């Protein structure tokens, strides 16, 4: 039996209401009996097909709907898509005996918040119900609040929410380095969480398509990746995107990279598709932070083209500075305005510890003919690794904001906020043909 059930005194106030939709009576009854032992859960209705499930959902407005995917009359995919529009406060968990990637993808794109394979383990089921219930709370509270208002008040709130979701600044910040091992994922995750505050919405995109580490850094497991989003990029619904991408406990929205390197092959055939996804959903967020690979390929060039700010990360080593110089020369050839690039110097030793082993800041600035905006000192790697093992960005793992590298992350976020909000957002570049790609040498 699940050990996470709440005490009976609290369950009366916070019971999770559940609707079971499955065409097999024995399955419905078995799940209902198992959930009866969970004091914080209550099955409030059952349905034998998608159409009946839609009717029951509209009537009962349950917190969670457990939906079978294959049913007569109306299947689970159709029903889920319609429930998302008519009863958005209810979150759907899809179940199927077909445990393959295609079924999972179709379920998530229909609007399901999670996917479980039959026969389902009771602990997996109850843990998933609680997780989905918690993650869906902001949407549920939004509709609970509006239902308690007068029609006029509800209309005003709905209009304000719509403007807040679809008309945000959409600042695109691409974190890039031509050198591996300089810590761009640490910088990207730290920057994304540093930008978050009350009323500010941030999306973190892992565009290192073969070996992205954002999901590992944040301990996120998501069945929706750039692969699934790319398949429907031309007709991507920004609101649906926001509902199905992963949500970190901090509230940060995250689009993770493909789960295995070979899966990225399809995305490399359409190198502009990640930039296309970012452009389509940008007005749902105040800031979109994009973590990239160190390759100078068409995927990254398309993202750099649409960036309002490029956070260019280097270290005070000769190879890293040399490659950064090449990149800055290329940016000049691509006619990127110099203010679009913020130079960040990571893993900097103090003057006492440097002892000539690395380059001094003034020499780097002189060589690159650019000023360093943020200098992040070397810190104990155990601090970074401890944060990764907890699945928490270093900015949230360390509460003292005066300590490095937390202070520098927040300083960087402040500079970006002031620059982007003070100077206004530059116009987005027109996306290159995603099938042909820009081609680094052709464009140079």
C-alpha positions in Angstrom: 0.0 0.0 0.0 1.2 3.5 -0.8 3.0 5.0 2.2 2.3 8.6 1.1 -1.4 8.7 2.0 -2.4 11.7 4.1 -4.0 11.4 7.5 -7.8 11.1 7.7 -8.2 14.5 9.4 -6.5 16.3 6.5 -8.1 14.2 3.7 -11.5 15.7 4.2 -10.1 19.0 3.2 -7.7 18.0 0.5 -9.0 14.8 -1.1 -8.1 14.3 -4.7 -11.3 13.6 -6.7 -10.9 11.0 -9.5 -12.9 9.9 -12.5 -12.1 6.4 -14.0 -12.7 6.0 -17.7 -12.2 2.4 -19.1 -14.3 0.1 -21.2 -13.4 -2.9 -19.1 -15.6 -3.1 -15.9 -13.0 -5.3 -14.0 -10.3 -2.7 -14.6 -12.5 0.1 -13.3 -13.5 -1.9 -10.3 -9.9 -3.0 -9.4 -8.5 0.5 -9.6 -11.5 1.8 -7.6 -10.9 -0.8 -4.8 -7.1 0.0 -4.7 -7.6 3.7 -4.5 -10.2 3.3 -1.7 -7.2 2.6 0.6 -5.7 6.0 -0.1 -7.2 8.5 2.4 -6.3 11.5 0.2 -8.1 10.1 -2.9 -11.8 9.6 -3.7 -13.2 8.1 -6.9 -16.3 10.2 -7.7 -17.3 8.7 -11.0 -16.8 6.0 -13.6 -17.3 5.8 -17.4 -17.1 3.1 -20.0 -16.0 5.1 -23.0 -14.6 8.5 -24.0 -18.0 10.1 -24.8 -19.4 9.0 -21.4 -16.1 10.2 -19.8 -16.5 13.6 -21.4 -20.0 13.9 -20.0 -19.0 12.9 -16.5 -15.9 15.2 -16.5 -18.1 18.2 -17.5 -20.6 17.3 -14.7 -18.2 16.3 -11.9 -15.1 18.4 -12.7 -12.8 15.9 -11.0 -9.2 16.8 -10.2 -7.8 13.8 -12.0 -9.2 11.7 -14.8 -7.6 8.2 -15.4 -8.3 7.5 -19.0 -7.8 4.3 -21.1 -6.5 5.1 -24.6 -8.4 2.4 -26.6 -12.2 2.5 -26.1 -15.3 2.1 -28.4 -17.5 5.0 -29.5 -14.9 7.7 -28.6 -11.3 6.8 -27.7 -9.2 8.3 -24.9 -7.3 10.6 -27.3 -10.4 12.3 -28.6 -11.9 12.5 -25.1 -8.7 14.0 -23.6 -8.4 16.6 -26.3 -12.1 17.7 -25.7 -11.7 17.6 -21.9 -8.7 19.9 -22.1 -10.9 22.5 -23.8 -14.1 22.0 -21.9 -12.8 21.1 -18.4 -9.2 22.4 -18.3 -9.1 22.3 -14.5 -9.1 18.4 -14.7 -5.8 16.7 -15.5 -5.8 13.5 -17.5 -3.5 10.5 -16.8 -3.6 8.1 -19.8 -3.3 4.4 -19.5 -2.7 1.8 -22.2 -1.5 -1.8 -22.7 0.5 -0.4 -25.6 3.7 0.8 -23.9 5.5 2.3 -26.8 6.8 5.8 -27.7 4.2 6.5 -30.4 1.3 5.9 -28.0 3.0 7.9 -25.3 3.6 10.8 -27.8 0.0 10.8 -29.0 -1.3 10.8 -25.5 0.8 13.7 -24.4 0.0 15.7 -27.5 -3.7 15.1 -26.9 -3.2 16.9 -23.5 -2.5 14.0 -21.1 -0.3 15.1 -18.2 1.2 11.6 -17.7 1.2 8.1 -19.2 1.1 4.7 -17.5 1.4 1.2 -18.9 -1.1 -1.5 -18.1 -1.2 -3.5 -15.8 -0.4 -0.6 -13.6 1.5 -0.8 -10.3 -0.5 0.7 -7.4 2.4 2.7 -6.1 3.2 4.0 -9.6 -0.4 5.0 -10.0 -0.8 6.8 -6.6 2.5 8.6 -6.9 1.6 9.7 -10.5 -1.8 10.9 -9.3 -0.2 13.0 -6.5 2.5 14.4 -8.8 0.1 15.4 -11.6 -2.4 16.9 -9.0 0.4 19.0 -7.5 1.8 20.2 -10.9 -1.7 21.0 -12.2 -2.5 23.2 -9.1 -1.9 26.6 -10.8 -4.4 25.9 -13.5 -6.9 24.3 -11.1 -6.8 27.3 -8.8 -7.2 29.7 -11.7 -10.6 28.1 -12.5 -11.6 27.7 -8.9 -11.0 31.4 -8.4 -13.0 32.4 -11.5 -16.0 30.2 -10.6 -16.4 32.0 -7.3 -16.6 35.4 -9.0 -19.4 37.3 -10.7 -19.6 36.9 -14.5 -18.2 40.4 -14.9 -15.3 39.8 -12.6 -14.5 36.5 -14.2 -14.4 38.0 -17.6 -12.0 40.7 -16.5 -9.7 38.1 -14.8 -9.9 35.9 -17.9 -8.9 38.8 -20.1 -6.0 39.7 -17.8 -4.8 36.1 -17.7 -5.0 35.8 -21.5 -2.9 38.9 -21.9 -0.4 37.7 -19.3 0.0 34.4 -21.0 0.0 35.4 -24.7 1.4 38.9 -24.6 4.6 38.6 -22.5 7.9 40.0 -23.5 9.3 36.8 -25.0 13.0 37.7 -24.4 15.2 34.9 -26.0 18.5 34.4 -24.3 20.9 31.8 -25.9 23.7 30.5 -23.8 26.6 29.4 -26.0 30.3 28.5 -25.9 32.5 27.0 -28.7 34.4 25.1 -26.1 33.2 22.1 -24.2 33.5 21.8 -20.4 33.1 25.6 -19.7 29.9 25.1 -17.7 27.2 26.4 -20.0 24.5 24.1 -18.6 25.4 25.3 -15.1 25.2 28.9 -16.3 21.9 28.3 -18.3 20.1 26.6 -15.4 21.4 29.1 -12.9 20.4 32.0 -15.1 16.9 30.7 -15.8 16.1 30.3 -12.1 17.7 33.7 -11.2 15.3 35.3 -13.7 12.3 33.8 -12.0 10.4 35.9 -9.5 6.7 36.6 -8.7 4.7 37.2 -11.9 7.7 36.3 -14.2 7.4 33.2 -16.4 10.6 31.5 -17.6 11.1 28.6 -20.0 14.4 26.7 -20.2 15.1 24.9 -23.5 17.8 22.2 -23.8 19.0 22.6 -27.4 22.0 20.3 -27.0 20.1 17.7 -28.9 22.4 14.7 -28.6 23.9 15.1 -25.2 21.7 17.6 -23.3 22.1 17.6 -19.5 19.4 19.9 -18.4 17.1 17.0 -17.4 19.9 15.5 -15.4 20.8 18.8 -13.7 17.1 19.4 -12.7 16.2 15.7 -12.0 13.4 15.9 -14.5 11.8 13.0 -16.3 9.6 14.1 -19.2 7.9 12.2 -21.9 7.6 15.4 -24.0 10.9 16.4 -25.6 12.0 18.5 -28.6 11.3 15.4 -30.7 7.5 15.4 -29.9 7.2 19.2 -30.3 9.1 19.2 -33.6 6.6 16.8 -35.1 3.8 19.3 -34.8 5.9 22.5 -34.9 3.9 24.0 -37.9 0.6 23.8 -35.9 2.0 24.2 -32.4 -0.5 25.6 -29.9 1.5 27.7 -27.3 -1.0 27.1 -24.6 -1.0 23.4 -25.1 2.8 23.5 -25.2 2.8 25.2 -21.8 0.5 22.5 -20.4 2.6 19.5 -21.5 6.3 20.5 -21.1 8.0 19.6 -17.8 7.6 21.8 -14.7 10.5 21.9 -12.2 9.3 22.2 -8.5 10.6 25.8 -8.6 8.0 26.6 -11.3 10.5 26.8 -14.1 9.1 25.3 -17.4 11.5 23.0 -19.2 11.7 21.6 -22.7 14.1 18.7 -22.5 16.4 17.3 -25.2 15.8 13.8 -26.7 16.5 10.9 -24.4 19.2 9.3 -26.6 21.8 10.8 -29.0 20.5 8.9 -32.1 17.0 10.3 -31.6 18.3 13.7 -32.5 18.9 12.6 -36.1 15.4 13.6 -37.2 15.9 17.1 -35.7 19.2 17.6 -37.6 17.3 17.1 -40.9 15.2 20.2 -39.9 17.8 22.4 -38.3 15.5 25.4 -37.9 12.8 23.5 -36.1 14.0 24.2 -32.5 14.2 28.0 -33.3 10.7 27.7 -34.8 9.3 26.1 -31.6 11.0 28.9 -29.5 9.6 31.6 -31.8 6.0 30.2 -31.6 5.8 30.0 -27.8 8.0 33.0 -26.9 5.0 35.3 -26.0 3.9 32.8 -23.3 7.0 33.7 -21.3 9.0 36.7 -20.1 12.3 34.9 -20.7 13.3 31.9 -22.7 16.8 30.6 -21.8 18.3 28.2 -24.4 21.2 25.9 -23.5 23.2 24.8 -26.5 25.9 22.4 -27.6 29.3 23.8 -28.5 29.0 22.9 -32.1 28.6 25.7 -34.7 25.9 23.9 -36.7 22.7 25.0 -38.3 20.6 24.2 -35.2 22.6 26.7 -33.1 23.0 29.3 -35.9 19.2 29.4 -36.2 18.9 29.9 -32.5 21.6 32.6 -32.4 19.8 34.4 -35.3 16.6 34.8 -33.2 18.4 35.6 -29.9 17.8 38.9 -28.2 20.8 38.3 -26.1 23.7 35.8 -26.6 25.4 34.8 -23.4 28.9 33.8 -24.7 30.7 31.7 -22.0 34.5 31.4 -22.0 37.1 30.4 -19.5 40.5 32.1 -18.9 42.4 29.3 -20.8 44.2 29.9 -24.0 42.1 27.4 -26.2 38.8 28.7 -24.9 39.7 32.4 -25.5 41.1 31.6 -28.9 37.8 29.8 -29.9 35.8 32.6 -28.5 37.7 35.1 -30.7 36.8 33.0 -33.7 33.1 33.1 -32.7 33.1 36.8 -32.2 34.7 37.3 -35.6 31.9 35.2 -37.1 29.2 37.2 -35.3 30.7 40.3 -36.9 30.4 38.6 -40.3 26.8 37.6 -39.6 26.2 41.3 -38.7 25.1 40.6 -35.1 25.1 43.9 -33.2 27.9 43.9 -30.6 25.5 44.7 -27.7 23.6 41.5 -28.4 26.5 39.5 -27.0 27.2 39.3 -23.2 30.7 37.9 -22.5 30.8 35.7 -19.4 34.1 34.6 -17.9 33.7 31.4 -16.0 36.0 29.4 -13.7 38.2 32.4 -12.8 41.0 31.9 -10.2 41.9 34.7 -7.8 45.1 36.7 -8.5 46.8 34.7 -5.7 45.8 31.3 -7.0 46.2 32.0 -10.7 50.0 32.3 -10.6 50.3 32.7 -14.4 48.5 29.4 -15.1 45.5 31.2 -16.7 45.0 34.4 -18.6 44.2 37.6 -16.7 40.9 39.4 -17.4 42.5 42.5 -18.8 44.5 40.5 -21.3 41.4 38.6 -22.4 39.4 41.8 -22.9 42.3 43.3 -24.9 42.6 40.2 -27.1 38.8 39.9 -27.7 38.2 43.6 -27.9 35.1 43.1 -25.7 34.4 43.8 -22.1 33.6 40.9 -19.7 30.2 41.5 -18.3 30.2 38.9 -15.6 33.2 37.1 -14.0 32.3 33.8 -12.2 35.1 32.6 -9.8 36.2 29.0 -9.4 34.1 27.2 -6.8 34.4 23.8 -5.1 33.1 21.3 -7.7 31.5 19.4 -4.8 29.1 22.3 -4.4 27.9 22.0 -8.0 27.7 18.2 -7.9 25.7 18.2 -4.7 23.2 20.5 -6.3 23.0 18.3 -9.4 22.4 15.2 -7.2 19.5 17.0 -5.5 18.1 18.0 -8.9 18.3 21.7 -7.9 20.0 24.5 -9.7 23.0 25.9 -7.7 21.1 29.2 -7.3 18.4 27.4 -5.3 20.6 24.9 -3.5 22.6 27.7 -1.9 20.4 30.1 0.0 23.2 32.7 0.7 23.0 34.9 -2.4 26.3 36.6 -1.5 28.3 33.5 -2.2 29.8 32.6 -5.6 28.6 31.5 -8.0 25.1 32.4 -6.8 25.8 36.1 -6.5 27.2 36.2 -10.1 24.2 34.3 -11.5 21.8 36.9 -10.0 24.1 39.7 -11.1 23.9 38.3 -14.6 20.1 38.1 -14.5 19.9 41.7 -13.2 22.1 42.9 -16.1 20.0 41.1 -18.6 16.7 42.3 -17.1 17.9 45.9 -17.2 19.3 45.6 -20.7 16.3 43.8 -22.3 13.6 45.7 -20.5 15.4 49.0 -20.6 16.4 49.1 -24.2 13.5 47.2 -25.6 13.4 43.8 -27.4 15.1 43.8 -30.8 13.1 42.5 -33.7 13.3 38.7 -34.4 15.3 37.7 -37.4 13.4 35.9 -40.1 13.9 32.1 -39.7 16.0 30.4 -42.3 14.5 27.6 -44.4 14.5 24.7 -41.9 15.1 22.1 -44.6 18.1 23.7 -46.3 19.6 25.3 -43.2 21.8 28.4 -43.2 25.1 26.6 -43.6 28.0 28.2 -41.7 30.3 28.5 -44.6 27.6 29.5 -47.1 26.4 32.3 -44.8 30.0 33.5 -44.0 
